[in-house]
Amino acid sequence: MARKLALATGLFAFTLTHLVQAGPTRLYGYDAWSLGRAGQQAVFGRSATVLYSNPALLVDVAEQFTAGFILLQPSATVQLMSRPENADIPITFYDSDVGIEGQNLDRPLPTAELPTTRADNHQDAAGGYLGIGLVHSLGIDDFRLGLLLLMPASGLLSVKSWYPDERDQYFGNTVHFTRFAEWSQVFSFSLGLAWQPWRQLSLGAAAEGSLLVAATLDAYVPEATVQDYALANMSMDAKLNLRAVIGIIARPLDWLRLSLVWRDRRFNKVEADAYLKLWNYHEAGDATKPKLVHQRHLLAIDFEPMEINLAAGVELGAFTAEAGVSWNHWSDYLDPHHQRGQEAAVFEPVNPGDQPVDGSRFTFSDTWSLGAAGAFEYLEGFTVTAGVSYRPTPVPAQVGRTSYADNDMLCAALGHRFAFELFARRLVVDVGLELARLLPATVHKDPALIRDEFADRARTLIGSQPMPEATGLQTNNPGFPGYSFSGWLFAAAATVTYLF
């Protein structure tokens, strides 16, 4: 009970004032202009969305107010392979000594009694975002201030956590995507500024807010056998944690631009503490001292790695093009339960002769992403855009205990801009279409790297008799013996801009 209350408390606090970057839009674009370029606008930009791609570009953006809508439609599936019959945890596990020995706190449930039946993971729910952007000079030459807001159309926030191993048997009991389709939907807020001290140089900085939330639950349970009644007080503290984005634009030649962008890592840290007091429950020893049960839960939601982007672009009349490469520090990855991949993959040997698991082979890798985009104004006020990107996976081969479903991603996009005057007002309409592909992959598990949840040495509680059903590997790990996965994403956006 205390665990449920602590997690609920922490997540409730997390939702109150969550100002963060929306997961899928950072990869595919914050508005129609950036989406129509596959999110590639580190060298040339025309909207407030450059606050993420390169805030130094704000000085090139006309003073404006923007409103728009983004639609995201994923279609991604993890298909689980059929399990061998002897891999199930039998109901006789309750009669074994290994179910109660020592510190076996992550002991399994009999497979037939799992709260959720092991099943494929289908992600096909459409999501939408409402966006608002503002760029203004405040009357200062060679200066811009920008503001960008994104709000999910379904509400302010939708966040879920999951386990990458056999611990997910108690919850979703499936294999989850790491970077694709299973995004949190959250309110996004960015604020930044840019300054152009010389014609050849622009500097910019932006800040994105994330929260460090701490929640404490103090509970008293008057009767341990009554699980649905308790008295509780709660306290919550939240601190704003700013993520910095710094950009530089250099113009060594009239037709050539160079860009350098640094983005700090970001995740939303949730700390939940529960203090549980039970009636007539005391510390061991001669002195009468009530025992206080303390539980602590730590979550890391929506991890994004530190990133350095280097790009170059050319402007030849009505045509502009850019290409860039990004280094992503994925080896610093933390999963939703604040664990690194190599930590989650390791477990204590269970059976005699079992070899310790080398966690280093399951460390996430730093990656190099590639992207390119172009724009051509074929008539005055009419501009067509296109973009492509490639993002390799940082996830190592998932042959062991963990199952982080991920592979390389490809993306292609098209967009169009219409600029016109209406009632003496300058307006711009952008539309963008994008298609992303999570490349197919198949994973086959190595049984030697899977935690045996029903040890071969098991004996019956009564009579200490051998249990032949414990021989071999028994596990509720949803990723065993393997799985295959792939995915598509279709994105569309429309934006209306009023130029001051």
N, C-alpha and C positions, 0 to 999 in steps of 0.2 A: 504493500500500500504506500509506504513512504517513498519508494522509488517512483511510482506513478505520479504521486503528488509533487515530488521534486521536479521531475521532468516537465510536468504540466505547468508548474510555476515558472520555470525558466523559459519555456517557449512562449508563455503568455506575455512575460516581460519583453521577450524578444520582438513580439509583434507590435508593441505599443508605439515605438518610435523608431522603426527600422528604416534608415535612410541609406540605401545601398544601390549598387549598380545591378540592373536587371541582367540575369544570366545570359540568355540567348542573344540579346541585342548587342552585347559587346563583341560577339563573333560575327554577326551578320549585318549590323548597321542600326543606328538609332532613329533614322528617319528615311524618307524615300530617296533623298539624294545619296546618302551614304549606303543604303541598301542596294541601290542601283549600281554601285561600284564594288559590291561584295565587301563592304566595310573598309575599303582601301582609300584613305584620304589623309595620308601623312604629309603630302607635299602640296596638294591643292584641295581647298575646302570652301564651301559656300554656305554653311549653316552652323548653328550652335553645337552640332554634334562633334565638331573638331575639338571640343573640350576633352574628349577621350582620345581621339586619334592623334592630335597634335595641337595643344592650346595656342602655340605660337601663330597658327593660321587665323586666329580671330581677327588680326589686323587686316586680313584680306576679305573678311566677311562684311557685307553691307549691313548697316543698321537695320534691324528687322525684328518682327514678331512672327513666330511660326507656330502652327498647330497642325497635328496630323495623327494618323492612325497606322499601326503596324499589325498585320495578321500573320501568325506563325502556325503552320499545320505540319506537325511531324508525323511520320509513319515509320516506327522502329520496333523491332521485335528481337527478343532473346528467346531462342528455342532450346529448351533443355532436353538433353538426351535421356532416353529411358534408363532407369536405374536397375542394376542387378537385384534380383529378389533377396539375396543374402546380405545386401547392403543396409536393409532396414533395421531400425532398432526395435527388437521385439518387446512385447508387453512384459515379458519375464525380467526385463531390466530392473523393474521395481523389486524383484526378489533377490537381486545380486548385491554382493558386498561393495562392488565398485561404485554403485550409485550413492553410497553414503560415506565413502572413505575420505579421510583427510580434507583437503581444500578443493574438492571437485565441485566448485560452485557453478561451472558452466556445463553441468551434466545435462544430457539430452532428455527429451521426452520420447516415449515410444512413438514411432512413426505414425501409428494409427491414431494417436491422440494429439497430433500437432494442431494448433488452433487454425492454421491456414494450410490447405493442401498445396504441395509443391506444384508450381505452374509456370508456364511461359510468362514473360514480361512483355506486354503490348503497350506501346505509348503512341496514342493517336488522337489525344485531346487537343483541339485547336486553342490557341491563346492569342489574345490581343492586347495591345498597349496604346494608350493615349499619350501623345507627346506634346510638350510646349517648350518653345525655345525663345530666348530673348538675347539680342546683341545690341549694345549701345556704346557710343564713345564718351558719353557724359560731357561732351563739348571739349574734349582734350584731343589735340592732334596726335596722330599715330598711336592711338590707344583704343583698346576695346575691352569691354566687360561682358561676360557671357553667362547665361543661366540656362540650364537644361533640366526639365522634369519629365519623368516617364512613370505612368501609373498603369498597372494591369487593369484591363477592362472588367475583370471578374472581381476586383476588390483590391485592397491595399497589399495583401500578402498571402502567399501560399508556400509553405516550406515543409519539407520532409527530410528525415534522416533515415539511414539504413546501415546494415552491417554487410561487409564483403565476404563473410565466411559462414560457418555453421551456426553462428549466433542469430542469423536472420531466420532460423527455423521457428523462433518464438514470435515472429512478426510477419513480414511479407512473404518469406519463404520462397525467394526467387533470386535471380541474378540481376543486378542493377547497372545502368549506364553511368559512366563516370563524367563524360563531357557532352553527351548528346541526349536530347529528348527529355530527360528527367531534370528539368531546370526548376529552380525556385522562381516564383513570380512575386516580385517585390517592387515597392515604390523606389524609384531611382532619382537621385539628386546630385547635380554637379554644378560647381561655380568656379569660374576662372577669369583670368585677365591676360592680356598680351600687350606688348609695347614694341615699337619699331624704332630703335635709336638711330639707325642708319638705313639707307635704302637697301643695303646689302644684307641686313640682319634683322630678324625678328625673334623675340623671346616671349615665352608664355608659360603659365603655370595654372593648374587646376587642382581642385580638391574634391574628393568623393568621400562621403561620410559613411562609416560603419560603426557598429556599436559593440562595446564590451559590456555585457549584461551579467549581473550577478543577482541571483535570487536565493533566498533562504526561507525554508519552511520549518517551523517549529510545531511539531504535532504530538498530541497525547492520545494514546489508544487505551481506553479503560478496560476493554475486554479483547484479548488477542484472537479469540475464536469468532468474534463478530468483525468481519472484514470490511463492512460497508459503513462503519461509524467511527469517526474520530473528531477530535477538536484540534483546530490548527490556527496559527497566526503566520503571517507572511510578511517579508520585507524584500524590497527590490531596489537595486542601484544600477544605473546605466551611465556610461561615459561615452562621449562621441570620439571615435577614433578616425582620424583623417588619413586618407590615402592620397599621396601626391602623384601628380602627373606633370612632368616638366618637358617642354619641347623647345627646339631651336630650328629656325629656318635660315639658311644661308643662300644668297643669290650672287654667286661669283660672276655670272654672266647674265645678260638680259634674258636669255632663253633657257638657262639652267638653274635648277634649285636642288639644294641638298637639305635633308631633314634628319634630325636626331631626337628621339623621344625615349624617356625613361618613365616607367610606371612601377610603383612599389607593389609588393605583394599585398593581397587583401583576403581576409576571411572574417566572418562574424563569430566572435567567441561568446559562447553561452556557458556560464557557470551556475550550476544548481546544487545547493546544499540542503540536505534534509536531516533534521534532528528529531528522532523518534523516542518518545518516552512511553513505556508500557507499565501498566498497573502491576504491582507486586513482582517486578523484574529487577534483580539486583546483581551487582558485581560479585564475582567469586571472592571468597575470603571470609574472615571472621567479622569484619566490620560490616554493618548494614549500610550499604551505599547503593542508591538507585542507579541502574545502568542506563546510559544515554547512547542510543544507536545513531551513528553518523554515517550518512551516505553522501557521496560527492559525484556529480556527473559533469563531464566537460565535453562540449560539442564545438566543432569547427564547421560552420555552414558556408557553402559557396566559396571555396578556396579558389583564388586566382593567383598565378605565380607572378613574381617580379619579371618584368619584360623590358628589353632594350630593342628599339626599332631603328634601323638605318635605311633611308630611302633616298631616291633621286628621281627627279622629274624634269621634263622638257616642255616648253611652251612654244609652239610653232604656229603663229597666227591664231586661227580658230580651233587648233587642235592642242590638247594637253594630254600627257601620259606620265605615269609614274610606276615605279617598281620598288619593292622593298623586301627586306629580310628582318625577321624578329627572332631574338633569342629569348626563350621562355625557361625560367628556372623551376621546372617541374620536379626536380629532385628534392625540393623543399615541400612537396605536397603533404597535406593533412586531409584525411578522409573525414566524413561527418562526425565520427566519434574521436576526433583529435588524435588519430594514429597514422603513422606513416606506413606505406605499403609493406616495407620490409619488417616492420614490427608486427603487423597483423598476420604475416605469413608464418611466424615462428611459434612453436608450441613445444612443451616438454615431451620428451619421448615417453610413449605409453607402454609399449611391450618390450620385453627383453630382446636385445639385438637391434632395436630401432636406433637409427642414427639421427643426431641433432640436425635440424633444418638450417641451412645457410641462408639467412635472410637477405644477404647482400644481392643475391641474384634477383630479388623482387623489388629492388629500389627503382623508383620512377626515374626516368632519364630527362635531362634537359633537351629541349628540341629547338630546331630552326624552322620557322614558318616562312612561307613565301607568298607574296601577293603582288598583283599588278592591276592597274585600272587606267581607263582613258575616257576622254570626253571630246566631242566634236560639235561645234555650233554650226550646223549646216545652213541655217537661215537666222537672221537676227531674231533673238529671243527663243530660238528652238535648238535645244542641245540634247544629243543622245549620249548616253554613258554606258560603259561596260566594265566588268571587273571579274577577276578570277583569284582564287586563293587555294593554298595547300597547307594543311596543318597536320603534321605527323603525330602519331600517338606517343605519349611519354610512358605508356604502360608496358612493362615487360611481359613476356609470355606467362600467362596465368595457369601454369601447370600444377600449382600447389594449392594450399588451403584457401587463398583469397580468389575472388572473382570480381575484378574491376573490368567491366565490359567496355572496351574502347579500341578504336583502330584509327587509321589515317582518315582525314576528312578532306573532301574536295568541294569547291563551291564555285558557281558561275552566276553572273547577274547581268541584267539589262535595266536601263532606266531612261527616262525622258523628262526634260524640263521645258515648261512653257512659260515665257515671261510676256506680260501684256499690261495694258492700262485699262482700268475700268472706272468710269466717273472720276477721271483725273487722279486715280490712285494706282500706284505701281504694285502689281501682284505677280506672284510666281507660283505655279503649280508643278509639283514634282510627283512622278509615279515611279515605282521601282518593283521589279520582280527578281526573285532569287531562288536558285535550286541548289541544295547542299546534299552531299552523299557521304554517309558513313560506310566505308568500304566493308564488304563482308569478311567475316573471319570465323574460324572454328577452333575451339579449345578442347583439348583432350587432357584430362587430369592424370597425374602420376600418383597412383595409390600410396606410394611411399612418402609422399609429401602431404597427405591428407590425415588429419587427426582422427585416430580410431576412438570413437566415443563409447565403445563397449569393449573394454580391454580383454585380451585373450585369457588373462589370468583369473577372470571372474569366477566366483564361487557363490553358491546359494547361501542366503542368510541362515537358513535352517539346515543343519547337517553339513555345511561347507562342501557341497558336492560340485564337481566340475560342471560347467555350462557349455556344452558343445556349440550352442547357437552363437556364442561369443567369438568363435574361431574366425579369423580373417578380419576384413575391414567392415565395420558397421558405422555409418555416419548419416546424419541428416543434413549435411552440407548441400545446399541446393544446386551448387555448381558441379557436383560429382554425378556421373563420370565425365561430363563434358557438356558443351553447349555451342551453338552457333548464333551469330547475330549480324544484323545489318540495319541500315536505316536511311530514310530520305527526309528532307525537310523542304517544304515549299513556303516561301515568304513573299508577301506583297505589302506595299505601303503607298500611301498617298499623303502629301503634305501641301498645305496652303501657306504661303508666306506673304506678309505685308511689309513692303520696304518703306521705311520712314523717309 
